[in-house]
Amino acid sequence: MPNILKPAWLLIVITTLAVACSPGSDTTLVGDNTPPADPGPPVYGGHLRVALEGETNNWLPGQGNHVAPAALTVAMALFDPLIKLDHEGRFRPYLAESVTPNDAFDEWTLRLRPGVLFHDGTPLNADAIKWNFDNLHKRQGSVTYGSIRDVESVEVIDDLTVVYHLSQGIVPFPDMLTRAVGWPVSPTAVERLGDEAGLYPVGTGPFELVEWRRDDRMELQRNDDYWQEGLPYLDGITFRPLPDEDARLASLISDDMDVIQTLRQHIVARLRGLSDIHLYEQVGNSSGSAIFNAQMPPVDDARVRQALAWALDPEALIEVLGGKGITPVQTQYFNENNVWYSPRVAEAWPQADPQRARELLQDYMNDPQRSDGLNPGDPVSVEMMCLPEQSLIDLAQMYQAFWTAVGVDVRLRQIEQATQIQSAISGDYMITCWRSSNEQDPYTIMTSDFGPPDIQPLNYTNFTHPLLDEKIEVLRLEPEFDKRYAAVEDIMMLFTEQVPNTWTGSTPAAVAVQPRVRNIKGWTFPDGTPGDGMPVAQVSWAQVWMLDDEAWQAEQAVGE
């Protein structure tokens, strides 16, 4: 088995950086929704129909907004990450064969697996990795530029080896290669297609593009030259964006779709009550939230953000989402089962105190230097945008009710998901419903979500703070868990005072399938190590299969 880290500090990082991704609680299932404990032997063939919660604007890493669960799950069919996370949250080579640091953690040597080809036959080699870095990621305007701002260059050592040169040491650097920065695409294809490269993705993944009709469907077929022998099992996949949650659920019930994803509590509750499906769930760190644009008056003032948080009752917000008894209240970037979770932060988080909210608002309104330029005593006005999906319409109206009750004028605006993400990147919003946090290392999360706004477009809140910068430095270089935990707790305590976002409840990632579909969550690394399941409903499609008529009838006969 290839080692990811040098033996001298392997044990330290295994015990401390295993916390990079806590897969959350075990699958919670009800009755005949439960997938079989043994999915049986894999079956080749079949074409899956998969309904997603939204569309993606562009499939070229560095250009597309690959943050939504729908984008992430499609990406796992088209691309392979250089690094993935195992069931204990450890970084392990995937498309790479190994990745090792120097003693200062500012040079990381990555060795590629031999014989890997892009869908167009271009070899995945060191030159391709360098080309991707130089042309897609390390350029002004790249969506990923801010995430890798500390990576100065990629040096080609030989045909399969590169060295990432960092401006400073970063202990959890491999985490950066689990997302879009670590999804290589064919340089040949991008140069040939030019501005249209984002419409015709050419990766190394288990499936390759046949056709993409935006907002309608994406057709993929099996990659016969896939680097993992014997994979994938399926002949093809059709992905369809169905943003309406009820319509997506109906498509599964009617057998129009084989697989659906959802991150909505009320849909999970309904799925738990259905028969003749299999339901996979995984609760991670992702949580419903409302994020504030800290550069937009009046929410540029911490008093207003605090007041809006104190005015909310998260239990009521969870209930309107249909999540009562499904997901707990979230108070920080990590759910209560995660190793980074802090009870002290949970106790300090502002919530359910309307009087405190009124006092903070009054202090802001009476300030002659108030940031919105209105006269002292004038009411505070805010605008919140959210998606036109019924549960989120209800949620936005509940936010509006809580804030109106403490004297805030609230305007609601509906917006489609792709436009919402672009508005957040450009800073063209005041408040928006969102999902915050993910399953990555705290350093990666914090540098992405709160990096310098002028170079990190993923800092959607545009929030910065000296203490935050100081503690991120600890996370950057400190390998000891206790010291990293203390830094994370300090950051989360800062957020209880500065409130860059509010929280509702932990998001239940769920994938529901027709009973013939197998192995949604049980993917493994090439050496057999279990993977991290399906965080944020992101499925590793290479190892999913579907029973054919013969296998299905044989299984039914055994059951009888």
C-alpha positions in Angstrom: 0.0 0.0 0.0 1.5 3.4 -0.9 2.2 5.7 1.9 1.0 9.2 1.7 3.4 10.7 4.3 6.9 10.2 5.5 7.5 7.6 8.2 9.1 10.1 10.6 5.8 11.9 11.1 3.3 9.4 9.7 1.9 8.4 13.1 1.5 12.1 14.2 -0.5 13.0 11.1 -2.6 9.8 11.1 -3.7 10.5 14.7 -4.2 14.2 14.3 -5.2 14.8 10.7 -7.6 11.9 10.6 -10.0 14.6 11.8 -9.9 16.2 8.4 -13.2 14.5 7.6 -15.4 12.9 10.1 -17.9 11.0 8.1 -20.6 11.7 10.7 -23.1 9.3 12.2 -23.8 5.9 10.7 -26.5 5.5 8.1 -29.9 5.9 9.8 -32.5 3.8 8.1 -36.1 2.6 8.7 -37.7 -0.7 7.9 -37.5 -2.0 4.3 -35.7 1.2 3.2 -32.5 -0.5 4.5 -30.0 -1.5 1.7 -28.8 -5.1 2.1 -25.8 -5.4 4.4 -24.2 -7.5 1.6 -24.9 -5.9 -1.8 -23.9 -9.1 -3.5 -21.5 -9.7 -6.3 -21.0 -6.8 -8.8 -23.0 -6.9 -12.0 -21.8 -5.3 -15.3 -24.0 -3.3 -17.5 -27.0 -1.1 -17.1 -27.7 2.6 -17.5 -28.5 4.7 -14.4 -30.9 7.7 -14.4 -29.9 10.1 -11.7 -31.9 13.2 -10.6 -29.9 16.0 -9.0 -30.8 19.1 -7.0 -29.4 21.5 -9.5 -27.4 22.3 -12.6 -23.7 23.4 -12.9 -22.6 26.4 -15.0 -19.3 25.1 -16.3 -17.3 21.8 -16.0 -13.8 23.1 -16.3 -12.0 23.1 -12.9 -10.9 26.6 -12.1 -13.9 28.1 -14.0 -16.9 26.2 -12.8 -18.6 26.7 -9.5 -18.0 23.2 -8.2 -19.3 23.7 -4.6 -22.9 22.4 -4.8 -23.5 18.7 -4.0 -25.0 18.2 -7.6 -21.7 19.4 -9.1 -19.6 17.3 -6.8 -21.4 14.1 -7.5 -21.3 14.6 -11.3 -17.6 15.4 -11.0 -16.9 12.0 -9.4 -18.1 10.5 -12.7 -16.1 12.7 -15.0 -12.9 13.3 -12.9 -10.7 11.5 -10.4 -9.2 13.4 -7.5 -5.5 13.1 -6.9 -6.3 12.5 -3.2 -9.4 11.2 -1.5 -10.4 10.7 2.1 -10.9 7.3 3.7 -13.5 6.2 6.3 -11.4 7.7 9.1 -10.9 11.0 7.3 -7.3 10.3 6.4 -5.8 11.7 3.2 -4.9 8.9 0.8 -3.5 8.9 -2.7 -6.2 8.0 -5.3 -5.3 9.1 -8.8 -1.9 9.8 -7.3 0.3 6.9 -6.2 1.9 8.9 -3.3 2.4 12.4 -1.9 5.1 13.2 0.5 6.4 16.4 2.1 9.8 17.7 3.1 10.5 18.4 6.7 9.2 22.0 6.5 6.0 21.0 4.7 6.7 23.6 2.0 7.6 21.1 -0.7 5.3 18.2 -1.5 6.3 15.5 -4.0 3.5 13.8 -5.9 3.9 10.6 -7.8 1.3 9.7 -10.4 0.0 6.2 -11.1 1.5 4.9 -14.4 -0.7 4.2 -17.4 -3.6 6.6 -16.7 -5.2 8.2 -19.7 -7.6 11.1 -20.1 -10.9 10.3 -22.0 -9.3 11.6 -25.3 -6.3 9.3 -25.0 -3.9 12.0 -23.7 -1.6 10.5 -21.0 -1.9 11.8 -17.4 1.7 12.7 -16.7 3.7 15.3 -14.8 3.5 17.8 -17.7 -0.3 17.5 -17.6 -0.4 18.3 -13.8 1.8 21.3 -14.3 -0.3 22.5 -17.3 -3.5 22.2 -15.2 -1.9 24.2 -12.3 -0.4 26.9 -14.5 -3.3 27.4 -16.9 -6.5 26.6 -14.9 -5.7 27.3 -11.3 -2.8 29.6 -10.9 -4.2 32.5 -12.9 -6.0 35.6 -11.9 -9.8 35.2 -12.2 -9.7 31.4 -11.4 -12.3 30.3 -8.9 -9.6 28.1 -7.3 -6.8 30.8 -7.3 -7.5 31.8 -3.7 -7.5 28.3 -2.5 -3.9 27.7 -3.8 -2.5 31.2 -3.2 0.3 29.7 -1.1 1.4 27.3 -3.8 4.0 29.1 -5.9 4.7 26.6 -8.6 4.7 23.0 -9.8 8.0 21.5 -10.9 8.3 18.5 -13.2 10.8 16.0 -11.9 10.2 13.2 -14.3 7.4 11.8 -16.4 5.3 10.9 -13.4 6.6 13.1 -10.6 6.0 16.7 -9.7 6.9 18.9 -6.7 4.5 21.5 -5.4 6.5 24.4 -4.1 4.7 26.4 -1.4 5.5 29.9 -0.2 5.1 28.5 3.4 4.7 25.2 5.0 1.1 23.7 5.1 0.6 20.5 7.1 -2.7 19.6 5.5 -1.7 20.5 2.0 -3.1 17.1 0.5 -6.6 18.3 1.4 -6.3 20.9 -1.4 -6.0 18.1 -3.9 -9.3 16.4 -2.9 -11.5 19.0 -4.7 -11.3 20.9 -8.1 -7.6 21.7 -7.8 -6.9 18.0 -7.7 -9.2 17.1 -10.7 -6.8 16.9 -13.7 -8.3 17.6 -17.1 -6.8 16.9 -20.5 -4.6 19.8 -21.7 -5.0 18.6 -25.3 -8.8 18.9 -25.0 -8.8 22.3 -23.3 -6.4 23.8 -25.9 -8.4 22.3 -28.7 -11.8 23.5 -27.4 -10.7 26.9 -26.1 -13.6 28.9 -24.6 -15.9 25.9 -25.0 -13.8 23.5 -22.9 -16.2 23.9 -19.9 -19.0 22.5 -22.1 -17.0 19.3 -23.0 -15.2 18.0 -19.9 -12.4 15.6 -20.5 -11.1 14.0 -17.3 -9.7 10.6 -16.3 -12.9 9.5 -14.5 -14.9 6.3 -14.9 -17.3 7.9 -17.3 -16.9 10.1 -20.3 -19.2 12.7 -21.8 -21.5 11.9 -24.7 -23.7 15.0 -24.6 -24.6 17.8 -22.2 -27.8 19.8 -22.7 -27.7 22.3 -20.0 -30.7 22.4 -17.6 -32.0 19.2 -19.3 -29.6 16.3 -19.1 -26.0 15.0 -19.2 -25.3 11.7 -20.9 -22.2 9.7 -19.9 -20.8 6.4 -21.2 -18.4 3.9 -19.7 -14.7 4.8 -19.9 -13.4 1.6 -21.4 -9.8 2.7 -20.8 -10.3 3.4 -17.1 -7.2 3.0 -15.0 -8.9 0.8 -12.3 -9.1 -2.6 -13.9 -12.7 -4.0 -14.0 -14.3 -0.6 -13.3 -16.8 0.9 -13.8 -19.6 -1.6 -13.7 -22.3 0.5 -15.4 -22.5 1.1 -19.1 -23.6 4.7 -18.6 -25.3 7.4 -16.5 -27.9 10.1 -17.3 -27.8 13.0 -14.9 -30.8 15.3 -14.9 -31.2 18.5 -12.9 -34.6 18.5 -11.1 -34.4 21.5 -8.7 -38.0 21.0 -7.4 -37.7 18.6 -4.5 -41.2 17.2 -4.8 -40.7 16.5 -8.5 -37.4 14.8 -7.8 -39.1 12.6 -5.2 -42.0 11.8 -7.6 -39.5 10.8 -10.3 -38.1 8.1 -8.0 -41.6 6.9 -6.9 -42.8 6.7 -10.5 -39.6 4.8 -11.6 -38.7 7.6 -14.0 -35.4 7.9 -12.1 -33.2 5.2 -10.5 -31.3 7.5 -8.1 -32.1 10.8 -6.5 -30.1 13.0 -4.2 -31.5 15.3 -1.5 -30.2 17.5 1.3 -33.7 18.6 2.5 -34.9 17.3 5.9 -38.6 17.1 4.9 -37.8 15.0 1.9 -35.6 12.7 4.0 -38.6 12.3 6.4 -40.8 11.3 3.5 -38.2 8.9 2.1 -38.0 7.2 5.4 -41.7 6.3 5.2 -41.5 4.8 1.7 -41.2 1.2 0.8 -39.7 -0.4 -2.3 -36.6 1.9 -2.2 -33.2 1.8 -0.6 -32.2 4.9 1.4 -28.7 5.9 2.2 -28.0 8.7 4.7 -24.9 10.4 6.0 -24.9 13.5 8.3 -21.7 15.5 8.0 -20.6 19.1 8.8 -22.6 20.8 6.1 -25.5 22.9 7.6 -28.2 25.1 6.4 -27.4 28.7 7.1 -27.9 32.3 6.1 -24.6 34.0 5.2 -24.0 37.8 5.4 -22.0 39.9 3.0 -19.8 41.7 5.5 -19.1 44.4 2.9 -22.7 45.3 2.4 -24.5 47.8 4.8 -26.1 47.3 7.2 -24.9 43.7 7.6 -21.3 45.0 7.4 -21.8 46.0 11.1 -21.4 43.1 13.6 -24.2 44.5 15.8 -26.7 44.0 13.0 -25.4 40.5 12.3 -25.6 39.6 16.0 -29.1 41.0 16.3 -30.3 38.9 13.3 -28.8 35.8 14.9 -30.2 36.4 18.4 -33.7 36.9 16.8 -33.7 33.4 15.4 -35.0 30.2 17.0 -33.0 27.4 15.1 -35.4 24.7 16.4 -38.3 26.5 14.6 -36.2 26.8 11.5 -35.4 23.1 11.5 -39.1 22.3 12.0 -40.2 24.4 9.1 -37.7 22.5 7.0 -39.2 19.3 8.2 -36.1 18.3 10.0 -37.4 17.8 13.6 -36.0 14.6 14.9 -33.8 14.2 11.9 -30.9 16.7 12.4 -29.7 18.6 15.4 -29.2 22.3 15.8 -25.8 23.4 14.4 -23.9 26.1 16.2 -20.5 25.9 14.4 -18.7 24.6 11.4 -18.7 21.0 12.8 -21.6 18.8 13.9 -21.8 17.4 17.3 -20.3 14.0 16.3 -17.2 15.6 14.8 -13.9 15.7 16.6 -13.6 19.5 16.1 -17.0 20.2 17.8 -16.8 22.4 20.8 -19.5 22.4 23.6 -18.2 25.8 24.7 -19.0 27.3 21.3 -22.4 25.6 21.3 -23.3 27.2 24.6 -22.1 30.7 23.4 -23.8 30.7 20.0 -26.4 33.5 19.8 -30.0 32.3 19.4 -33.6 32.7 20.6 -33.3 36.0 22.5 -35.4 38.6 20.8 -34.8 41.2 23.5 -31.1 41.0 23.0 -31.7 41.4 19.3 -33.7 44.5 19.8 -31.1 46.0 22.1 -28.3 45.5 19.5 -30.5 46.9 16.7 -31.4 49.9 18.8 -27.7 50.5 19.4 -27.0 50.4 15.7 -30.0 52.6 14.7 -29.1 55.3 17.2 -25.5 55.5 16.0 -25.0 58.7 14.0 -22.2 56.9 12.0 -24.4 53.9 11.1 -23.0 52.2 8.0 -26.2 52.3 5.9 -26.2 56.1 5.9 -29.7 56.5 7.2 -30.7 58.9 10.0 -30.5 57.9 13.6 -33.7 56.1 14.6 -34.5 54.9 11.1 -35.4 51.1 11.0 -32.9 48.6 9.6 -33.7 47.2 6.2 -32.3 43.9 4.8 -32.7 41.8 1.7 -32.5 38.0 1.7 -32.3 35.9 -1.4 -33.1 32.2 -1.5 -33.9 29.5 -4.0 -37.5 29.0 -5.4 -37.9 25.6 -3.8 -40.9 25.3 -1.5 -39.1 24.3 1.7 -36.7 27.1 1.2 -39.5 29.6 0.4 -41.0 28.5 3.7 -37.6 28.9 5.4 -37.0 32.4 4.0 -40.4 33.4 5.2 -39.6 32.1 8.7 -36.4 34.2 8.7 -38.5 37.1 7.6 -41.0 36.6 10.4 -38.3 36.4 13.1 -36.5 39.5 11.9 -39.7 41.5 11.4 -40.7 40.6 15.0 -37.7 42.5 16.3 -38.2 45.5 14.0 -36.3 44.8 10.8 -37.8 45.5 7.4 -37.1 42.4 5.3 -37.4 41.9 1.6 -37.2 38.4 0.1 -35.9 37.7 -3.4 -36.0 34.3 -5.2 -33.0 33.3 -7.4 -31.9 30.1 -9.2 -29.0 28.1 -7.7 -26.4 28.8 -10.4 -27.2 32.5 -10.3 -27.2 32.4 -6.5 -23.7 31.0 -6.4 -22.4 33.5 -8.9 -24.0 36.3 -6.9 -22.2 35.1 -3.8 -18.9 34.9 -5.6 -19.2 38.4 -7.0 -20.5 39.9 -3.7 -23.8 41.0 -5.3 -26.0 40.2 -2.4 -26.7 41.2 1.3 -28.0 37.9 2.8 -28.6 34.6 1.2 -29.6 31.1 2.3 -26.7 28.8 1.9 -25.0 25.6 3.1 -21.9 26.2 5.1 -19.0 24.0 6.1 -17.9 20.7 4.5 -15.9 17.6 5.3 -12.4 19.0 4.7 -9.7 19.9 7.1 -10.4 23.1 9.2 -7.4 24.8 7.6 -8.8 24.2 4.1 -12.3 25.3 5.1 -11.1 28.5 6.8 -8.7 29.6 4.1 -11.4 29.0 1.5 -14.3 30.5 3.3 -12.4 33.4 4.9 -9.3 34.1 2.7 -8.6 37.6 1.5 -11.7 38.6 -0.5 -9.6 40.2 -3.3 -7.9 37.0 -4.1 -10.3 34.3 -2.7 -13.7 34.4 -4.5 -14.9 31.5 -2.2 -14.9 33.9 0.7 -18.6 34.5 0.0 -19.1 36.5 3.3 -16.2 38.8 2.6 -15.5 38.5 6.3 -11.9 38.9 7.7 -10.5 39.4 11.1 -6.9 39.5 12.6 -7.7 36.8 15.2 -9.0 34.6 12.4 -5.8 35.1 10.4 -3.7 34.3 13.5 -5.5 31.0 14.2 -5.4 29.9 10.6 -1.6 30.2 10.8 -1.7 27.7 13.7 -3.8 25.3 11.6 -1.4 25.7 8.7 1.7 24.5 10.5 0.7 22.7 13.7 0.5 18.9 13.5 -0.6 18.3 17.2 -4.3 17.8 17.5 -4.8 19.5 20.9 -3.2 22.7 19.6 -5.2 22.6 16.3 -8.4 22.0 18.3 -7.7 25.0 20.5 -7.2 27.2 17.3 -10.4 25.9 15.8 -12.3 26.6 19.0 -10.9 30.1 19.2 -12.1 30.7 15.6 -15.6 29.4 16.4 -15.8 31.5 19.5 -14.9 34.6 17.3 -17.8 33.7 15.1 -20.2 33.7 18.0 -19.3 37.4 18.4 -18.9 38.4 14.7 -21.6 36.1 13.2 -20.5 35.9 9.5 -23.4 33.5 9.1 -26.3 31.9 11.1 -27.1 28.2 11.4 -30.1 26.0 11.2 -29.4 22.2 11.5 -26.9 19.7 10.2 -27.7 18.7 6.7 -28.7 15.1 6.2 -27.1 14.0 2.9 -29.4 11.4 1.4 -29.4 9.3 -1.7 -32.5 7.2 -2.5 -32.4 4.5 -5.1 -34.4 1.8 -6.8 -33.6 -1.5 -5.1 -31.7 -2.9 -8.0 -29.0 -0.1 -7.5 -26.2 -1.2 -5.3 -23.1 0.0 -3.5 -23.9 3.7 -3.3 -21.8 4.2 -0.2 -19.4 1.3 -0.1 -16.6 2.5 -2.4 -13.0 1.5 -1.6 -9.5 2.6 -2.6 -7.6 0.3 -5.0 -5.9 -1.4 -2.0 -9.3 -2.2 -0.4 -9.3 0.6 2.2 -12.9 1.8 2.8 -13.6 5.3 1.6 -15.6 8.1 3.2 -19.0 7.1 1.9 -21.1 9.7 0.3 -20.5 13.1 2.0 -23.0 15.8 0.9 -24.6 13.1 -1.3 -21.5 12.8 -3.4 -21.4 9.3 -4.9 -18.3 7.5 -6.2 -20.0 6.1 -9.4 -17.1 3.8 -10.5 -18.1 1.2 -8.0 -21.9 1.5 -8.2 -23.7 -1.3 -10.1 -27.3 -2.3 -11.0 -28.7 -5.8 -10.9 -29.9 -7.1 -14.3 -33.1 -9.1 -14.6 -31.3 -12.4 -14.0 -29.5 -11.2 -10.8 -32.7 -9.5 -9.6 -34.9 -12.5 -10.1 -32.3 -14.8 -8.4 -32.2 -12.5 -5.4 -36.0 -12.3 -5.2 -36.2 -16.1 -5.3 -33.8 -16.4 -2.4 -35.9 -13.9 -0.4 -39.0 -15.9 -0.9 
